[in-house]
C-alpha cells in the first residue's frame, strides 16, 4: 500500500514508462489493467529494450531516457536479472551500443536542463509567516514548527536536501547574547559541519529577523522559530531518556545509547511525532524523503500553488535573490555569503 507522496509519484512515472514500453513493442500486456507496472519477464528482450530507448529519446529527449533506464533496471531486478550497464555488457551488448550512440548525438550533448523555477515573493512570504499553531486546537503543532524551521533554513541558506540531512545536534552553536555592530541584540544560530564541493568546511547563520530590538515572542523571527524547535527537541530527548528508554528492548537501547550510557548522536532535524504522542519529538533522524516533502507540506497547508513544490526550488530562490540583490563584482559567487573564504 502506498502511503507516501513520493511512492505515488514514482508509481505514476513507472506506469508511464510501462505504457510506452508496451505500445512500442506491441505487447498484449496493458499496464492500466495490470496489478503491477512491470511487464512479464519474457518481454525484456534486447530488441524490445532498444526500440523502447529509441522511442523515448526521439519523443522526449535525454532526461526521459535516463529515467527510463532506471525503470528498466528496477524492472529487471524484480526478475533477479543484472542491470543494464557496462559491467554486464555480455548480456546487453546491443542495448548498451544504442545508449552509447545516443550520447554522441547533438540532441543529447547539447541538452540543457531548464532547472527548477524560484519561489515567488508571495510564496516565500507566506511560508516565512506560516502559523506554527494548530488551526483547530490553537496549540503548538510540533510538525508545523519543525517544517517551518527546516523551510527557513533551506530557503534562507540555499541548502540542498543533503545539507539539511547531514547537520547534527552538536554542529549547532547558539549565540543568544550576540550584539550587532550597532549594539542592538541580534541573537543567532550557527550551523557548522557542512562541506562544499571543494570539501571546505562551511558554516551557515540564522539570525534575528525582528524589526528593532529582538522580541522573544515574535513567531516570524527566524531565530525564534529555529530556537523553539531546538528547545522542544532537547526537552523531548530528556523525556525520552527518563521515561521512554526503559520501554525499549536491549537491542533498541543499544541503538539509542552510547557505551557510556548517554543518548547517541542524532541529526538536527528529527522525524515528526507519531499519532500516539504528539507532545515530543522521537529520538529518530529525519529521512531524506521527509526533507524533500517540506515545501510540498506548506504548499498543501497554505494552498500556495496547484503545482508541486520541490526542495530544489528553495536553493534556486536563494541563488536568485543573491544574484539580484547582493552581486558586487564579476566572478562573485553566492557561496561567499555562506562562510566560504
C-alpha positions in Angstrom: 0.0 0.0 0.0 1.3 3.4 -0.9 1.5 5.8 2.0 4.0 8.5 1.0 3.6 11.1 -1.8 7.0 10.0 -3.2 5.7 6.5 -3.7 2.6 7.8 -5.6 4.9 9.9 -7.8 7.2 7.0 -8.5 4.2 4.8 -9.4 2.9 7.4 -11.8 6.3 7.6 -13.7 6.7 3.8 -13.7 3.3 3.4 -15.2 4.1 6.0 -17.9 7.3 4.1 -18.9 5.5 0.8 -18.8 2.8 2.1 -21.1 5.4 3.4 -23.7 7.2 0.0 -23.4 4.0 -1.9 -24.2 3.0 0.4 -27.1 6.3 0.4 -28.8 6.7 -3.4 -28.7 3.0 -4.2 -29.4 2.6 -6.1 -26.2 -0.7 -7.7 -25.2 0.1 -6.7 -21.6 -1.7 -3.5 -20.6 -0.2 -1.5 -17.6 -3.6 0.2 -16.9 -5.3 -3.0 -16.2 -2.4 -4.9 -14.6 -1.8 -5.1 -10.9 1.9 -4.4 -11.4 3.7 -1.8 -13.5 6.4 -4.2 -14.7 5.7 -6.3 -17.8 6.3 -10.1 -17.8 10.0 -11.2 -17.9 9.8 -12.6 -21.4 9.1 -9.1 -22.7 12.5 -7.8 -21.7 14.5 -8.8 -24.7 17.4 -6.7 -26.0 15.4 -5.8 -29.2 12.4 -4.6 -27.2 14.6 -2.5 -24.9 16.4 -1.0 -27.9 13.2 0.1 -29.5 12.0 1.4 -26.2 15.0 3.6 -25.6 15.0 4.9 -29.2 11.3 5.9 -29.0 11.8 7.7 -25.7 14.8 9.6 -27.0 13.1 10.7 -30.2 9.9 11.8 -28.5 11.0 13.1 -25.1 14.8 13.6 -25.0 17.7 12.9 -22.8 16.2 13.2 -19.2 13.4 10.8 -20.1 15.9 8.3 -21.4 17.8 8.4 -18.1 14.6 7.9 -16.2 13.6 5.1 -18.5 17.0 3.5 -17.9 16.4 3.5 -14.2 12.9 1.9 -14.7 14.3 -0.8 -16.9 16.9 -1.7 -14.2 14.3 -1.8 -11.5 12.1 -4.0 -13.6 15.0 -6.4 -14.3 15.8 -6.5 -10.6 12.4 -7.9 -9.9 13.3 -10.9 -12.0 16.8 -11.1 -10.5 18.4 -10.2 -13.7 21.6 -7.9 -13.9 21.1 -4.2 -14.6 21.8 -2.7 -18.0 25.3 -1.3 -17.5 28.9 -1.8 -18.8 29.6 -4.4 -16.2 27.1 -6.7 -17.9 28.0 -6.0 -21.5 27.8 -9.7 -22.4 24.1 -9.7 -21.6 23.1 -6.3 -23.1 25.7 -5.6 -25.8 23.3 -4.2 -28.4 21.3 -2.2 -25.9 24.4 -0.6 -24.5 25.6 0.2 -28.0 22.3 2.0 -28.6 22.7 4.1 -25.5 26.3 4.9 -26.3 25.2 6.0 -29.8 22.6 8.4 -28.2 25.2 10.0 -26.1 27.1 11.1 -29.2 24.1 12.7 -30.8 23.9 16.5 -30.8 20.4 16.3 -29.3 22.0 14.6 -26.3 25.2 16.6 -26.0 23.5 20.0 -26.4 20.7 19.3 -24.0 20.5 21.8 -21.1 18.1 21.3 -18.2 15.7 24.1 -17.5 16.2 23.8 -13.8 13.6 24.5 -11.0 11.9 27.8 -11.0 12.4 30.0 -7.9 9.6 30.5 -5.5 7.6 33.7 -5.9 8.0 36.5 -3.4 4.4 35.9 -2.2 5.0 32.2 -1.7 8.2 32.8 0.3 6.5 35.5 2.4 3.6 33.1 3.3 5.9 30.3 4.3 8.0 32.6 6.5 4.8 33.9 8.1 3.1 30.5 8.4 1.4 29.8 11.7 3.1 27.2 13.9 0.0 26.5 15.9 -2.7 24.0 15.0 -5.5 25.9 13.2 -8.2 24.0 15.1 -6.8 23.5 18.7 -4.6 26.6 18.6 -1.9 24.6 20.4 1.7 24.4 19.3 2.0 21.9 16.4 5.4 20.2 16.5 5.1 19.1 12.9 4.4 22.7 11.8 7.2 24.0 14.0 9.8 21.6 12.5 8.7 22.1 8.9 8.8 25.9 9.3 12.3 25.8 10.8 13.5 23.5 8.0 11.9 25.6 5.3 13.6 28.7 6.8 17.0 27.0 6.7 16.6 25.7 3.2 15.4 29.0 1.6 17.4 31.3 3.8 20.7 29.5 3.3 20.2 27.7 0.0 20.6 24.2 1.3 20.4 21.1 -0.7 18.5 18.2 0.8 21.7 16.5 1.8 22.8 19.7 3.7 19.8 19.5 5.9 20.2 15.8 6.4 23.9 15.9 7.5 23.6 18.6 10.2 23.9 17.1 13.7 22.9 18.5 17.1 26.5 19.2 18.1 27.1 21.2 14.8 24.7 24.0 16.0 26.0 26.8 18.2 23.6 29.2 19.9 24.8 32.8 20.4 21.8 34.1 22.4 23.6 37.3 23.6 25.2 38.3 20.3 25.1 42.0 19.6 25.3 43.5 16.2 27.8 46.2 15.2 25.3 48.9 16.1 25.0 47.5 19.7 21.5 46.0 19.2 20.8 42.5 20.5 20.7 40.2 17.5 20.9 36.5 18.6 21.9 34.0 16.0 22.3 30.2 15.5 25.4 29.0 13.7 25.3 25.7 11.7 28.6 24.1 11.1 29.7 20.8 9.6 28.6 21.4 6.0 31.1 20.9 3.2 31.0 22.5 -0.2 32.1 20.8 -3.4 35.7 21.6 -2.7 35.4 19.8 0.6 35.9 23.0 2.5 34.1 23.2 5.8 31.5 26.0 5.8 29.0 27.5 8.2 25.5 29.0 7.9 23.9 31.5 10.1 20.3 32.2 11.0 19.9 35.5 12.9 17.2 37.6 14.5 14.7 39.0 12.0 12.8 41.3 14.3 12.3 45.0 13.4 14.3 46.8 16.0 15.4 45.0 19.2 14.9 41.3 19.4 11.5 40.1 20.6 11.3 36.6 22.1 7.6 36.1 21.2 7.8 37.1 17.5 6.7 33.9 15.6 8.1 35.4 12.3 11.7 35.8 13.7 13.9 33.2 12.1 16.0 32.8 15.3 12.9 32.3 17.4 11.4 29.6 15.2 14.6 27.5 14.9 15.5 28.1 18.6 12.0 26.9 19.7 12.4 23.8 17.6 15.8 23.2 19.1 14.5 23.7 22.6 11.5 21.4 22.1 13.7 18.7 20.6 16.1 18.9 23.7 13.1 18.6 26.0 11.9 15.6 24.1 15.3 13.9 24.4 15.3 14.4 28.1 11.8 13.0 28.4 12.9 10.0 26.3 16.0 9.4 28.4 14.0 9.4 31.6 10.8 7.6 30.5 10.9 6.2 27.0 14.2 4.4 27.1 13.0 1.9 29.8 10.3 0.6 27.5 12.7 -0.5 24.8 14.4 -3.8 24.3 18.1 -4.2 24.9 18.8 -4.1 21.1 16.8 -0.9 20.8 18.5 0.7 23.8 21.9 0.0 22.3 20.8 1.9 19.1 19.8 4.9 21.2 22.6 5.0 23.8 26.4 5.2 23.6 28.8 3.0 25.5 28.9 5.4 28.5 25.1 5.4 28.8 24.4 8.8 27.2 22.0 9.4 24.3 23.6 8.7 20.9 24.4 11.5 18.5 21.5 12.4 16.3 20.9 14.7 13.3 19.4 18.1 14.0 16.2 17.5 12.1 14.1 14.7 13.5 11.2 12.6 12.4 7.7 14.0 13.2 5.7 12.9 16.3 3.6 9.8 16.0 -0.1 9.6 16.2 0.1 8.3 19.8 2.4 11.1 21.2 2.4 14.5 19.6 3.9 16.2 22.5 7.5 15.1 21.9 9.9 14.6 19.0 11.1 10.9 18.7 14.8 10.2 19.1 15.0 9.4 15.3 16.6 11.1 12.4 14.5 12.7 9.7 14.7 10.8 6.5 15.7 12.2 3.1 12.2 11.7 1.7 10.6 13.6 4.5 13.0 16.6 3.9 12.1 16.6 0.3 8.4 16.9 1.2 8.7 20.0 3.4 7.9 22.6 0.8 5.0 20.5 -0.5 3.7 20.3 3.1 3.4 24.0 3.2 2.0 24.1 -0.4 -0.9 21.9 0.8 -1.3 23.6 4.2 -1.3 27.1 2.8 -2.8 26.5 -0.6 0.1 28.1 -2.4 0.1 26.6 -5.8 -1.6 23.9 -7.9 1.9 22.7 -8.9 4.1 20.6 -6.7 6.8 22.5 -4.8 10.2 20.8 -4.5 13.3 21.5 -2.4 15.5 22.4 -5.3 13.2 25.5 -5.7 14.4 26.6 -2.3 18.0 26.7 -3.4 17.1 28.4 -6.7 15.2 31.1 -4.7 18.3 31.7 -2.6 20.6 31.9 -5.6 18.2 34.2 -7.5 18.0 36.5 -4.5 21.7 36.6 -4.2 22.3 37.3 -7.8 19.7 40.1 -8.0 20.5 41.9 -4.7 24.0 41.2 -3.5 26.2 40.8 -6.5 29.0 43.3 -6.4 31.7 42.4 -8.9 32.3 39.9 -11.8 33.2 36.5 -10.5 31.3 36.9 -7.3 29.6 33.7 -6.1 26.6 33.4 -3.8 28.5 30.9 -1.8 30.6 33.7 -0.4 27.7 34.7 1.8 27.7 31.3 3.4 31.1 31.4 5.2 33.4 30.3 2.4 36.7 32.2 2.1 
